[in-house]
Amino acid sequence: MLLTQSDNCRDHARMNILALSGSARRASTNTALLRNLADVAPEGVDITVFDRIAELPVFSPDLEHPHPASVAAFADLIAHADGLILCVPEYARALPGGLKNALDWLVSGEELIAKPVALAHASHRGDDMLADLRRVLTTVTSAFQPDIFLRLPLMGQTPEEIAALFEQPDTRHKTRAFLKAFAKTLPPKSQT
């Protein structure tokens, strides 16, 4: 994705967060959590949800230069985000292959090196996967925020049920507090 002149002239005081769903499932609980998180974002914070990791080809160093078009667009989204929020399901007590593949495409680039990253989790379980993901993230970015974490037990709920949960004041308060804490870790915007 190429930035146009109008993109370069956007309000530089706004924080732009890319919310990456680690699920390839169409009715994903993780994606639903991220979409609702975007809906309750505080003033000055824009959240874009990326839910297309299944469209990325299998990583191969032979294909890195130049990147396939879908990978180049994905890397560009990350490069232009002020920070990343990842929401990832656990598959067989480990990272889903699609997410690991997406991260593998970024390892030799600079998009993630100092990018602030926080985690959201849509389940009451998954601690083994979260430990693995935290280890990977501390390897690929110096700005991983391990203490900024949102956990909502949403397993088995439909996207509609999750949207209704986000209407509840306690959930809205918890999610906004998470977003505000993460926004404080983002680099200050230039006022040019």
TIFIBA-196795 format. One record per residue: residue in one letter; x, y, z of N, C-alpha, C in turn; residue number from 1. Coordinates in steps of 0.001 Angstrom, whole numbers, padded with zeros to 6 digits. Example, Ala and Ser with C-alpha at 12.3 -4.5 7.8 and 13.67 -1.06 7.14 Angstrom:
ATOM | resn | neast | nnorth | nup | caeast | canorth | caup | ceast | cnorth | cup | resi
ATOM | a | 013190 | -005690 | 007800 | 012300 | -004500 | 007800 | 013200 | -003300 | 007800 | 1
ATOM | s | 012850 | -002250 | 007080 | 013670 | -001060 | 007140 | 012900 | 000030 | 007870 | 2
% end
This chain:
ATOM | resn | neast | nnorth | nup | caeast | canorth | caup | ceast | cnorth | cup | resi
ATOM | m | 000851 | -001169 | 000000 | 000000 | 000000 | 000000 | 000891 | 001225 | 000000 | 1
ATOM | l | 000721 | 002094 | -000951 | 001517 | 003308 | -001052 | 000759 | 004469 | -000417 | 2
ATOM | l | 001485 | 005332 | 000283 | 000867 | 006515 | 000863 | 000687 | 007568 | -000222 | 3
ATOM | t | -000452 | 008207 | -000228 | -000692 | 009305 | -001157 | -000373 | 010613 | -000454 | 4
ATOM | q | -000387 | 011698 | -001197 | -000116 | 013008 | -000598 | -001117 | 013303 | 000508 | 5
ATOM | s | -002391 | 012937 | 000328 | -003385 | 013229 | 001359 | -003095 | 012429 | 002619 | 6
ATOM | d | -002555 | 011213 | 002481 | -002180 | 010430 | 003653 | -001083 | 011134 | 004434 | 7
ATOM | n | -000131 | 011738 | 003723 | 000970 | 012421 | 004387 | 000505 | 013687 | 005100 | 8
ATOM | c | -000628 | 014230 | 004702 | -001132 | 015465 | 005300 | -002174 | 015204 | 006377 | 9
ATOM | r | -002378 | 013959 | 006760 | -003399 | 013658 | 007758 | -003041 | 014288 | 009103 | 10
ATOM | d | -003978 | 014291 | 010016 | -003786 | 014844 | 011347 | -002695 | 014058 | 012061 | 11
ATOM | h | -001535 | 014694 | 012231 | -000387 | 013999 | 012802 | -000533 | 013747 | 014291 | 12
ATOM | a | -001526 | 014340 | 014956 | -001706 | 014117 | 016383 | -002448 | 012814 | 016657 | 13
ATOM | r | -003073 | 012227 | 015659 | -003823 | 010985 | 015853 | -002872 | 009806 | 015916 | 14
ATOM | m | -003186 | 008857 | 016769 | -002413 | 007623 | 016882 | -003064 | 006573 | 015986 | 15
ATOM | n | -002245 | 005912 | 015182 | -002742 | 004901 | 014257 | -002226 | 003538 | 014691 | 16
ATOM | i | -003154 | 002692 | 015104 | -002814 | 001357 | 015596 | -003321 | 000329 | 014596 | 17
ATOM | l | -002457 | -000629 | 014294 | -002865 | -001764 | 013473 | -003173 | -002922 | 014411 | 18
ATOM | a | -004379 | -003447 | 014325 | -004810 | -004571 | 015154 | -004769 | -005824 | 014293 | 19
ATOM | l | -003872 | -006717 | 014625 | -003609 | -007902 | 013815 | -004276 | -009130 | 014424 | 20
ATOM | s | -005225 | -009702 | 013694 | -005869 | -010938 | 014136 | -005017 | -012120 | 013709 | 21
ATOM | g | -004709 | -012978 | 014656 | -003904 | -014159 | 014369 | -004733 | -015335 | 013887 | 22
ATOM | s | -005995 | -015113 | 013608 | -006887 | -016173 | 013160 | -007239 | -015997 | 011690 | 23
ATOM | a | -007316 | -017109 | 010978 | -007742 | -017082 | 009579 | -009233 | -017390 | 009452 | 24
ATOM | r | -009890 | -017645 | 010549 | -011304 | -018015 | 010549 | -012188 | -016810 | 010266 | 25
ATOM | r | -013189 | -016968 | 009414 | -014074 | -015854 | 009051 | -014849 | -015311 | 010245 | 26
ATOM | a | -015394 | -016182 | 011079 | -016172 | -015752 | 012249 | -015298 | -015808 | 013508 | 27
ATOM | s | -014079 | -015348 | 013394 | -013103 | -015430 | 014477 | -013489 | -014583 | 015683 | 28
ATOM | t | -013361 | -015184 | 016854 | -013553 | -014462 | 018109 | -012491 | -013378 | 018257 | 29
ATOM | n | -011263 | -013684 | 017836 | -010159 | -012727 | 017935 | -010425 | -011502 | 017068 | 30
ATOM | t | -010874 | -011740 | 015845 | -011180 | -010629 | 014952 | -012342 | -009806 | 015494 | 31
ATOM | a | -013359 | -010486 | 016029 | -014505 | -009772 | 016605 | -014064 | -008907 | 017781 | 32
ATOM | l | -013168 | -009422 | 018618 | -012653 | -008623 | 019723 | -011973 | -007360 | 019185 | 33
ATOM | l | -011125 | -007515 | 018178 | -010399 | -006371 | 017623 | -011334 | -005357 | 016963 | 34
ATOM | r | -012343 | -005837 | 016249 | -013285 | -004907 | 015600 | -014038 | -004087 | 016647 | 35
ATOM | n | -014417 | -004739 | 017744 | -015117 | -004018 | 018804 | -014178 | -003088 | 019557 | 36
ATOM | l | -012926 | -003483 | 019685 | -011920 | -002615 | 020296 | -011788 | -001329 | 019472 | 37
ATOM | a | -011801 | -001488 | 018153 | -011720 | -000310 | 017267 | -012917 | 000614 | 017483 | 38
ATOM | d | -014075 | 000021 | 017751 | -015288 | 000826 | 017944 | -015273 | 001632 | 019237 | 39
ATOM | v | -014521 | 001189 | 020245 | -014505 | 001898 | 021533 | -013210 | 002677 | 021742 | 40
ATOM | a | -012420 | 002816 | 020696 | -011141 | 003524 | 020822 | -011374 | 004950 | 021315 | 41
ATOM | p | -010510 | 005417 | 022226 | -010660 | 006785 | 022724 | -010362 | 007819 | 021639 | 42
ATOM | e | -010768 | 009020 | 021892 | -010527 | 010125 | 020965 | -009040 | 010218 | 020637 | 43
ATOM | g | -008736 | 010368 | 019357 | -007345 | 010511 | 018933 | -006656 | 009204 | 018593 | 44
ATOM | v | -007360 | 008079 | 018752 | -006779 | 006769 | 018447 | -007597 | 006104 | 017346 | 45
ATOM | d | -006949 | 005816 | 016227 | -007591 | 005101 | 015120 | -007035 | 003680 | 015081 | 46
ATOM | i | -007930 | 002706 | 014972 | -007517 | 001305 | 014921 | -007994 | 000704 | 013612 | 47
ATOM | t | -007053 | 000113 | 012873 | -007348 | -000615 | 011647 | -007143 | -002095 | 011925 | 48
ATOM | v | -008143 | -002903 | 011596 | -008054 | -004346 | 011840 | -007546 | -005037 | 010582 | 49
ATOM | f | -006505 | -005859 | 010753 | -005980 | -006675 | 009655 | -006347 | -008124 | 009970 | 50
ATOM | d | -007167 | -008720 | 009120 | -007648 | -010088 | 009345 | -007398 | -010971 | 008120 | 51
ATOM | r | -006296 | -010709 | 007411 | -006043 | -011427 | 006163 | -004719 | -012196 | 006163 | 52
ATOM | i | -004327 | -012731 | 007311 | -003053 | -013458 | 007327 | -003099 | -014696 | 006431 | 53
ATOM | a | -004287 | -015218 | 006183 | -004409 | -016392 | 005311 | -004039 | -016076 | 003865 | 54
ATOM | e | -004009 | -014797 | 003504 | -003668 | -014406 | 002136 | -002161 | -014315 | 001900 | 55
ATOM | l | -001382 | -014403 | 002969 | 000069 | -014321 | 002813 | 000620 | -015679 | 002383 | 56
ATOM | p | 001517 | -015710 | 001405 | 002101 | -016996 | 000990 | 003005 | -017546 | 002092 | 57
ATOM | v | 003302 | -018820 | 001998 | 004213 | -019445 | 002956 | 005583 | -018782 | 002825 | 58
ATOM | f | 006156 | -018426 | 003966 | 007433 | -017723 | 003976 | 008551 | -018568 | 003367 | 59
ATOM | s | 009350 | -017920 | 002532 | 010571 | -018512 | 002002 | 011585 | -017398 | 001809 | 60
ATOM | p | 012808 | -017546 | 002332 | 013828 | -016531 | 002092 | 014072 | -016282 | 000602 | 61
ATOM | d | 013782 | -017273 | -000234 | 013967 | -017106 | -001677 | 013009 | -016079 | -002274 | 62
ATOM | l | 011914 | -015773 | -001566 | 010900 | -014845 | -002080 | 010956 | -013466 | -001433 | 63
ATOM | e | 011959 | -013235 | -000587 | 011992 | -011984 | 000171 | 012296 | -010747 | -000649 | 64
ATOM | h | 013069 | -010879 | -001692 | 013502 | -009688 | -002440 | 013192 | -009824 | -003911 | 65
ATOM | p | 012177 | -009212 | -004454 | 011219 | -008386 | -003721 | 010133 | -009244 | -003079 | 66
ATOM | h | 009465 | -008677 | -002080 | 008351 | -009370 | -001429 | 007214 | -009611 | -002414 | 67
ATOM | p | 006482 | -010705 | -002258 | 005215 | -010830 | -002994 | 004307 | -009643 | -002639 | 68
ATOM | a | 003405 | -009295 | -003530 | 002566 | -008099 | -003356 | 001795 | -008109 | -002041 | 69
ATOM | s | 001202 | -009249 | -001654 | 000421 | -009283 | -000412 | 001311 | -009058 | 000803 | 70
ATOM | v | 002534 | -009560 | 000771 | 003479 | -009376 | 001880 | 003947 | -007924 | 001929 | 71
ATOM | a | 004228 | -007338 | 000777 | 004654 | -005935 | 000729 | 003566 | -005019 | 001295 | 72
ATOM | a | 002310 | -005278 | 000958 | 001205 | -004471 | 001474 | 001076 | -004649 | 002992 | 73
ATOM | f | 001228 | -005872 | 003480 | 001171 | -006165 | 004918 | 002301 | -005444 | 005657 | 74
ATOM | a | 003509 | -005534 | 005146 | 004663 | -004883 | 005772 | 004482 | -003363 | 005770 | 75
ATOM | d | 003894 | -002824 | 004713 | 003670 | -001387 | 004629 | 002657 | -000924 | 005677 | 76
ATOM | l | 001612 | -001714 | 005894 | 000643 | -001375 | 006944 | 001334 | -001290 | 008300 | 77
ATOM | i | 002205 | -002247 | 008577 | 002913 | -002261 | 009856 | 003880 | -001084 | 009942 | 78
ATOM | a | 004594 | -000822 | 008864 | 005560 | 000279 | 008861 | 004883 | 001623 | 009146 | 79
ATOM | h | 003662 | 001822 | 008676 | 002977 | 003103 | 008838 | 002103 | 003177 | 010086 | 80
ATOM | a | 002028 | 002089 | 010846 | 001284 | 002109 | 012104 | 002189 | 002637 | 013215 | 81
ATOM | d | 001589 | 003322 | 014164 | 002344 | 003779 | 015327 | 002577 | 002639 | 016304 | 82
ATOM | g | 001693 | 001660 | 016296 | 001817 | 000510 | 017175 | 000931 | -000624 | 016703 | 83
ATOM | l | 001148 | -001800 | 017278 | 000404 | -003006 | 016905 | -000258 | -003617 | 018125 | 84
ATOM | i | -001486 | -004088 | 017943 | -002148 | -004929 | 018938 | -002389 | -006270 | 018266 | 85
ATOM | l | -001925 | -007339 | 018882 | -002133 | -008688 | 018360 | -003155 | -009412 | 019213 | 86
ATOM | c | -004070 | -010108 | 018567 | -005047 | -010956 | 019241 | -004992 | -012307 | 018541 | 87
ATOM | v | -004575 | -013345 | 019286 | -004156 | -014601 | 018668 | -004802 | -015798 | 019368 | 88
ATOM | p | -005365 | -016740 | 018606 | -005889 | -017954 | 019224 | -004772 | -018951 | 019512 | 89
ATOM | e | -005072 | -019891 | 020376 | -004134 | -020977 | 020664 | -004570 | -022212 | 019879 | 90
ATOM | y | -003643 | -022791 | 019127 | -003918 | -024032 | 018403 | -002964 | -025097 | 018929 | 91
ATOM | a | -003521 | -026141 | 019547 | -002717 | -027246 | 020079 | -001592 | -026723 | 020987 | 92
ATOM | r | -001955 | -025764 | 021865 | -001046 | -025172 | 022847 | 000109 | -024393 | 022217 | 93
ATOM | a | -000077 | -023916 | 020993 | 001000 | -023207 | 020294 | 000421 | -022084 | 019435 | 94
ATOM | l | 001342 | -021315 | 018833 | 000945 | -020262 | 017906 | 000283 | -020847 | 016667 | 95
ATOM | p | -000735 | -020206 | 016132 | -001275 | -020657 | 014852 | -000239 | -020435 | 013750 | 96
ATOM | g | -000169 | -021372 | 012819 | 000827 | -021310 | 011754 | 000745 | -020052 | 010919 | 97
ATOM | g | -000473 | -019557 | 010659 | -000631 | -018357 | 009839 | 000015 | -017139 | 010475 | 98
ATOM | l | -000138 | -016992 | 011788 | 000479 | -015852 | 012460 | 001994 | -015980 | 012459 | 99
ATOM | k | 002495 | -017152 | 012775 | 003955 | -017348 | 012775 | 004510 | -017058 | 011381 | 100
ATOM | n | 003807 | -017503 | 010354 | 004207 | -017226 | 008975 | 004265 | -015720 | 008721 | 101
ATOM | a | 003238 | -014981 | 009180 | 003206 | -013532 | 008989 | 004394 | -012868 | 009672 | 102
ATOM | l | 004700 | -013292 | 010885 | 005842 | -012724 | 011601 | 007161 | -013086 | 010927 | 103
ATOM | d | 007253 | -014304 | 010387 | 008475 | -014714 | 009688 | 008778 | -013795 | 008509 | 104
ATOM | w | 007732 | -013326 | 007815 | 007942 | -012418 | 006687 | 008558 | -011093 | 007136 | 105
ATOM | l | 008403 | -010732 | 008410 | 008864 | -009436 | 008900 | 010243 | -009474 | 009554 | 106
ATOM | v | 010772 | -010657 | 009821 | 011992 | -010787 | 010612 | 013191 | -010079 | 009984 | 107
ATOM | s | 013357 | -010141 | 008689 | 014546 | -009531 | 008081 | 014340 | -008060 | 007717 | 108
ATOM | g | 013141 | -007537 | 007940 | 012872 | -006135 | 007659 | 013000 | -005275 | 008906 | 109
ATOM | e | 012663 | -004013 | 008771 | 012774 | -003075 | 009887 | 011421 | -002647 | 010449 | 110
ATOM | e | 010329 | -003182 | 009893 | 008995 | -002726 | 010274 | 008699 | -002918 | 011768 | 111
ATOM | l | 009201 | -003998 | 012353 | 008852 | -004316 | 013742 | 009937 | -003982 | 014761 | 112
ATOM | i | 011116 | -003620 | 014316 | 012267 | -003529 | 015216 | 011997 | -002701 | 016472 | 113
ATOM | a | 011413 | -001538 | 016354 | 011136 | -000691 | 017514 | 009655 | -000344 | 017611 | 114
ATOM | k | 008820 | -001189 | 017026 | 007380 | -000921 | 016994 | 006739 | -001351 | 018313 | 115
ATOM | p | 006032 | -000459 | 019004 | 005318 | -000874 | 020212 | 004252 | -001916 | 019876 | 116
ATOM | v | 004220 | -002984 | 020680 | 003269 | -004080 | 020470 | 002660 | -004461 | 021807 | 117
ATOM | a | 001337 | -004643 | 021818 | 000625 | -005131 | 023002 | -000264 | -006295 | 022574 | 118
ATOM | l | -000676 | -007082 | 023563 | -001495 | -008258 | 023291 | -002890 | -008126 | 023878 | 119
ATOM | a | -003857 | -008623 | 023112 | -005214 | -008845 | 023596 | -005469 | -010339 | 023425 | 120
ATOM | h | -006321 | -010890 | 024264 | -006569 | -012334 | 024181 | -008043 | -012604 | 024438 | 121
ATOM | a | -008640 | -013427 | 023571 | -010084 | -013665 | 023599 | -010460 | -014979 | 024274 | 122
ATOM | s | -009668 | -015417 | 025230 | -009945 | -016692 | 025886 | -009449 | -016668 | 027327 | 123
ATOM | h | -010042 | -017527 | 028149 | -009586 | -017691 | 029531 | -008381 | -018623 | 029607 | 124
ATOM | r | -008070 | -019294 | 028496 | -006922 | -020195 | 028472 | -005980 | -019766 | 027345 | 125
ATOM | g | -004894 | -020502 | 027157 | -003961 | -020165 | 026089 | -002624 | -019668 | 026603 | 126
ATOM | d | -002322 | -019930 | 027864 | -001095 | -019399 | 028449 | 000175 | -019942 | 027795 | 127
ATOM | d | 000158 | -021183 | 027310 | 001343 | -021717 | 026623 | 001617 | -020943 | 025335 | 128
ATOM | m | 000564 | -020699 | 024568 | 000719 | -019924 | 023333 | 001172 | -018506 | 023644 | 129
ATOM | l | 000575 | -017895 | 024662 | 000952 | -016529 | 025018 | 002420 | -016437 | 025429 | 130
ATOM | a | 002910 | -017449 | 026145 | 004336 | -017469 | 026522 | 005210 | -017541 | 025274 | 131
ATOM | d | 004824 | -018391 | 024309 | 005580 | -018493 | 023053 | 005529 | -017180 | 022275 | 132
ATOM | l | 004353 | -016578 | 022211 | 004194 | -015327 | 021476 | 005013 | -014213 | 022121 | 133
ATOM | r | 004998 | -014152 | 023434 | 005807 | -013136 | 024131 | 007289 | -013323 | 023821 | 134
ATOM | r | 007746 | -014566 | 023777 | 009156 | -014835 | 023454 | 009488 | -014372 | 022032 | 135
ATOM | v | 008608 | -014662 | 021092 | 008820 | -014243 | 019703 | 008841 | -012715 | 019619 | 136
ATOM | l | 007883 | -012067 | 020274 | 007788 | -010608 | 020179 | 008982 | -009907 | 020820 | 137
ATOM | t | 009515 | -010446 | 021902 | 010700 | -009826 | 022497 | 011924 | -010021 | 021607 | 138
ATOM | t | 011843 | -010966 | 020675 | 012924 | -011175 | 019712 | 012843 | -010200 | 018547 | 139
ATOM | v | 011625 | -009873 | 018108 | 011470 | -009072 | 016884 | 011240 | -007589 | 017119 | 140
ATOM | t | 010915 | -007187 | 018352 | 010756 | -005759 | 018632 | 011319 | -005417 | 020003 | 141
ATOM | s | 011973 | -004292 | 020064 | 012504 | -003812 | 021337 | 011434 | -003070 | 022133 | 142
ATOM | a | 010242 | -002913 | 021562 | 009190 | -002124 | 022208 | 007958 | -002953 | 022561 | 143
ATOM | f | 008122 | -004270 | 022726 | 007005 | -005096 | 023175 | 006612 | -004665 | 024587 | 144
ATOM | q | 005309 | -004546 | 024821 | 004776 | -004077 | 026107 | 004120 | -005242 | 026857 | 145
ATOM | p | 004894 | -006071 | 027557 | 004325 | -007267 | 028184 | 003310 | -006980 | 029288 | 146
ATOM | d | 003386 | -005809 | 029906 | 002482 | -005499 | 031011 | 001165 | -004883 | 030563 | 147
ATOM | i | 001064 | -004544 | 029283 | -000196 | -004006 | 028753 | -000891 | -005161 | 028039 | 148
ATOM | f | -001912 | -005700 | 028688 | -002530 | -006943 | 028242 | -004019 | -006894 | 028528 | 149
ATOM | l | -004809 | -007256 | 027532 | -006263 | -007319 | 027680 | -006702 | -008758 | 027486 | 150
ATOM | r | -007396 | -009306 | 028473 | -007920 | -010668 | 028364 | -009415 | -010631 | 028631 | 151
ATOM | l | -010174 | -011093 | 027633 | -011617 | -011218 | 027769 | -012007 | -012655 | 027428 | 152
ATOM | p | -012703 | -013359 | 028315 | -013082 | -014751 | 028041 | -014264 | -014828 | 027076 | 153
ATOM | l | -013967 | -014883 | 025789 | -014991 | -014816 | 024748 | -015197 | -016129 | 023996 | 154
ATOM | m | -014471 | -017173 | 024363 | -014570 | -018439 | 023620 | -016020 | -018891 | 023474 | 155
ATOM | g | -016359 | -019313 | 022259 | -017681 | -019852 | 021987 | -018743 | -018798 | 021732 | 156
ATOM | q | -018390 | -017525 | 021832 | -019376 | -016469 | 021601 | -019356 | -016046 | 020133 | 157
ATOM | t | -020504 | -015663 | 019651 | -020619 | -015180 | 018275 | -020156 | -013721 | 018210 | 158
ATOM | p | -019836 | -013234 | 017013 | -019498 | -011811 | 016894 | -020599 | -010896 | 017438 | 159
ATOM | e | -021857 | -011280 | 017284 | -022970 | -010477 | 017800 | -022974 | -010455 | 019327 | 160
ATOM | e | -022702 | -011598 | 019943 | -022635 | -011659 | 021411 | -021450 | -010838 | 021938 | 161
ATOM | i | -020360 | -010854 | 021205 | -019188 | -010072 | 021612 | -019500 | -008583 | 021510 | 162
ATOM | a | -020186 | -008181 | 020442 | -020576 | -006774 | 020306 | -021459 | -006343 | 021471 | 163
ATOM | a | -022382 | -007213 | 021892 | -023254 | -006887 | 023031 | -022436 | -006762 | 024318 | 164
ATOM | l | -021438 | -007597 | 024490 | -020569 | -007518 | 025668 | -019833 | -006181 | 025716 | 165
ATOM | f | -019420 | -005696 | 024550 | -018707 | -004421 | 024487 | -019610 | -003225 | 024790 | 166
ATOM | e | -020909 | -003444 | 024825 | -021833 | -002382 | 025217 | -021920 | -002255 | 026735 | 167
ATOM | q | -021450 | -003258 | 027461 | -021519 | -003226 | 028919 | -020461 | -002267 | 029465 | 168
ATOM | p | -020835 | -001451 | 030444 | -019915 | -000434 | 030959 | -018586 | -001001 | 031484 | 169
ATOM | d | -018604 | -002132 | 032163 | -017349 | -002655 | 032711 | -016394 | -003095 | 031607 | 170
ATOM | t | -016930 | -003717 | 030542 | -016089 | -004119 | 029412 | -015560 | -002891 | 028685 | 171
ATOM | r | -016415 | -001917 | 028475 | -016009 | -000691 | 027795 | -014903 | 000012 | 028595 | 172
ATOM | h | -015056 | 000070 | 029910 | -014044 | 000701 | 030764 | -012717 | -000059 | 030680 | 173
ATOM | k | -012778 | -001369 | 030772 | -011564 | -002202 | 030732 | -010831 | -002049 | 029396 | 174
ATOM | t | -011584 | -002060 | 028305 | -010944 | -001970 | 026985 | -010384 | -000577 | 026727 | 175
ATOM | r | -011090 | 000449 | 027171 | -010564 | 001812 | 026990 | -009313 | 002034 | 027836 | 176
ATOM | a | -009287 | 001470 | 029042 | -008100 | 001594 | 029888 | -006903 | 000911 | 029214 | 177
ATOM | f | -007136 | -000243 | 028603 | -006085 | -000955 | 027866 | -005566 | -000083 | 026722 | 178
ATOM | l | -006475 | 000487 | 025941 | -006071 | 001311 | 024800 | -005346 | 002581 | 025232 | 179
ATOM | k | -005812 | 003207 | 026296 | -005138 | 004418 | 026778 | -003734 | 004091 | 027280 | 180
ATOM | a | -003588 | 002974 | 028000 | -002263 | 002579 | 028484 | -001333 | 002315 | 027306 | 181
ATOM | f | -001834 | 001653 | 026265 | -000999 | 001372 | 025098 | -000656 | 002655 | 024343 | 182
ATOM | a | -001625 | 003548 | 024196 | -001377 | 004798 | 023471 | -000256 | 005608 | 024121 | 183
ATOM | k | -000103 | 005501 | 025439 | 000964 | 006224 | 026141 | 002352 | 005703 | 025769 | 184
ATOM | t | 002439 | 004482 | 025243 | 003741 | 003913 | 024875 | 004142 | 004267 | 023444 | 185
ATOM | l | 003205 | 004838 | 022683 | 003481 | 005127 | 021278 | 004351 | 006360 | 021162 | 186
ATOM | p | 005204 | 006409 | 020134 | 006067 | 007573 | 019980 | 005241 | 008823 | 019726 | 187
ATOM | p | 005703 | 009972 | 020251 | 004948 | 011215 | 020022 | 004921 | 011561 | 018543 | 188
ATOM | k | 003816 | 012136 | 018120 | 003641 | 012501 | 016724 | 004277 | 013852 | 016446 | 189
ATOM | s | 004846 | 013957 | 015266 | 005382 | 015243 | 014803 | 004221 | 016182 | 014520 | 190
ATOM | q | 004380 | 017422 | 014841 | 003319 | 018407 | 014603 | 003559 | 019198 | 013326 | 191
ATOM | t | 004322 | 018634 | 012375 | 004603 | 019342 | 011128 | 003420 | 019340 | 010210 | 192
% end
